[in-house]
Amino acid sequence: RRQKKTASHTVTELENTKDCSQAGKPLFCPSHPTEELRLFCEQCDQPVCQDCVVDRHRQHPYDFTGNVIHRHGDALWELLKSTQEHMRTLEGVLGQIDDMGSAVRSRTEAVATEICLFASGYMKAIEEHRDQLLKQLEDLKVQKENLLHLQKAQLQQLLVDMRTGVEFTEHLLMSGSDLEILITKGVVASRLAKLNSVAYNTKPSVDDGFQFSPQERAGQCCGYEVFGAILNKVVDPARCTLYGEDLHSARQNQLTGFTLLCNDTTGERMGQGGEAVQVTITHKDKKDCAVKPTACDNGDGTYHISYSPEEPGLYAVCVYVKGQHVQGSPFTLMVKNKFREHQGVFHCCTFCSSGGQKAARCACGGTMPGGYQGCGHGHKGHPGRPHWSCCGQMKESSECLGGPPSDTSQRSLLRTVAL
């Protein structure tokens, strides 16, 4: 009613239009109120009257509404069907969303129940594991205290015996007569000698090296995996050992190494890393010649020490744990010259490798009949097997043992290699 174009229109509720439908009644042109809308302009896509065709829609293609209604109506029906399909799809999706919302709420409640049960069981397992650790710690304390009490009682008794013997001997020497001293000398000397020969530990028999490791796996408790363990092992440098194939020998400019195994005071493997390991490798003849080794902590109580010596000779190797020598340290290391590569060929015989040259020689020293200077199949002094022409070594991956060849042998060797 506020718009000028529709201010004079009559507004009716949709429900009230059922009885007063306009179906079948003629519709008149808004521009020409006396003319009925019987034509349809194809270009403007709207119903028009005869005056509109003559006026504004001149030269526009048009036709009667009865002739075009089927075509446009069918198109609307297709669009209607497509829209109805989308409506059904949307209704189905909305139903699925509602169902999924209900399922999400139900699943949330079920998972929340599982979480509560898991947390309750986990807390129970942690509390039980805590009680086990505290009991284990208390048992360890009692064990160590008992050992300390026993050691203390033994040392106190030994001290009492020594004090008694000392007091008696001092009183004898200070107040006794010569005859009394000579009479009791044997018994007193035997007693003092026996007391002096008693072996005793100058340090406490136990230590306070136990600790708690929260990252340590502690197995299963009430069906849950728990962490945290009491570590009572203390490394003993005197029980740590060294092993490896290249422990006492190495090659110049070749990376080699050995392994350090750390054990505790009972000789058992530590099973964990973190120890202070120090290694020094120094030349015995050249004091300013040292090798810088690298110690790699494997985390299981073993340490791999690797190094690459630059100078041949005899070296002294020292391995320390907590500033103390380990078992077998220090030890000597022999560094040999770098691996000598073969300069010849790995062949079966000089005769074959030289193409039948009589003057071709082989460093193995073998000859064959007929004036041939090189070795042959099954010749005397060298078996008929593949060997290096430069030194006679029969192992292909071996080190060359041959020395500098003479001019003649060098020429023959070069000819053999070339062939």
Secondary structure, DSSP 8 states (H G I E B T S, - for coil): --STTTTTS----GGGGSTT--TTS--B-SSSTTSB--EEETTTTEEE-HHHHHTTTTT--EEEHHHHHHHHHHHHHHHHHHHHHHHHHHHHHHHHHHHHHHHHHHHHHHHHHHHHHHHHHHHHHHHHHHHHHHHHHHHHHHHHHHHHHHHHHHHHHHHHHHHHHHHHHHHHHHH--HHHHHHHHHHHHHHHHHHHT----SS-SS----EEEEEEEEEEETTEEEEEEEE---B-GGG-EEE-TTSSEEETT--EEEEEE-BBTTS-B-------EEEEEEESS-TT-EE--EEEE-SSSEEEEEE--SS-EEEEEEEEETTEE-TT-SEEEEEE-------S-EES-HHHHTTS-TT---TT---BTTTB-S--TT-TTS-SS-EETTT--S-TTS--------HHHHHHHHHHHH-
